[in-house]
Every structure is written in structure tokens, then in C-alpha cells.
Amino acid sequence: MKFKATESRYLVIKKGETTERFTFYPQNEEIPSIVTSPMTRLGKWFDASFQDRDNVKKLEQHVE
């Protein structure tokens, strides 16, 4: 089974703050950080904010 690094993201939290100090390289491919490149799955955005409030606002704007 091959790991797809481009379809994955990582998020490192130290002392309640997000950090980009670490990078992950499984199978010699860099996994992008969720901070630098947010992603969407099934219409929901995943980014560095820990609140779902932004997703609700985007959904409300899309419906209107």
C-alpha cells in the first residue's frame, strides 16, 4: 500500500499553540502542514483554527 503524502496534512500543537517547527517525511515525501495548505473534505474545510465557526459562516454564505 502506498502512502499519498499530497493528500495528507499534519498539525503540531505545543503548549496550546500551533507550530511549524517539525516536518514529516514518510517514504521520503514531505507532508504539507495544515497551517500552510488547508484542505477540504466532503465540503468541510480543515485549517489551523480550532473553531468550526468559520465553516458554518462559509456554509451559510454558500446557501444564500
RAFENBEL-V418817 format. One record per helix or strand. SS is the DSSP state (~ for helix, > for strand). FROM is the first residue (numbers start at 1). TO is the last residue. If there is no record, write none. Layout:
BEGIN
ss->[SS | SS]
from->[FROM | FROM]
to->[TO | TO]
END
This chain:
BEGIN
ss->[~ | > | > | > | > | > | > | > | > | ~]
from->[5 | 10 | 12 | 17 | 24 | 29 | 33 | 39 | 44 | 53]
to->[7 | 10 | 14 | 19 | 26 | 31 | 33 | 41 | 46 | 63]
END
